[in-house]
Amino acid sequence: MTQDLILAIDEGTSSARAIAYDETWTPVASAARRLVTDHPQPGWAEQDPEAILTAVVEVVAEVLGTIGGWSRVAAVGLANQGETVVAWDRVSGAALGPAVLWTCRRSQEIVDRIEAAGHGPEIRRRTGLPLDP
């Protein structure tokens, strides 16, 4: 007999995690991998995008391997580093540089210029987000 499970994937700043829950929200399998953040300059924060992807694939594979053929994933939820940015080559699929984390301050001077030009309120109106590097 198979049971339907919900798979939650959390790709966060410090780790990638996957948890399978049963219909009563009881965890039945989980896996996690630590992620390393680099700070190449003061105020900068970045990660290896391939390491992020590998960690997510590994935790999902581990959880699916644990639940085996006795369960079916009926739904998947994903949470990620919402403002982290990675540029990918559209042909090769390779990352073009590091993942610039949401905590990174490298673009502070650009944000200051946008704010000084008075564009902050319009950006917030259009995006729902305040100006932030």
NORMO-V291133 format. One record per backbone hydrogen bond with DSSP energy under -1.0 kcal/mol. CO is the residue of the C=O (numbers start at 0). NH is the residue of the N-H. Records with the same first field share a line. If there is no record, write none. Layout:
CO->NH, NH
This chain:
2->71
4->73, 74
5->20
6->76
7->18
8->78
9->11, 16
13->34
14->11
15->32
16->9
17->30
18->7
19->27, 28
20->5
21->24
25->21
28->19
30->17
32->15
37->45
40->43
42->104
44->100
45->37
46->98
47->51
48->52
49->53
50->54
51->55
52->56
53->57
54->58
55->59
56->60
57->61
58->62
59->63
60->64
61->65
62->66
63->67
69->2
71->4
74->6
76->8
78->10
79->81
80->83
84->99
86->95
88->92
93->88
98->46
99->84
100->103
104->107
106->110
107->111
108->112
109->113
110->114
111->115
112->116
113->118
114->117
118->122
119->123
120->124
121->125
122->126
123->127
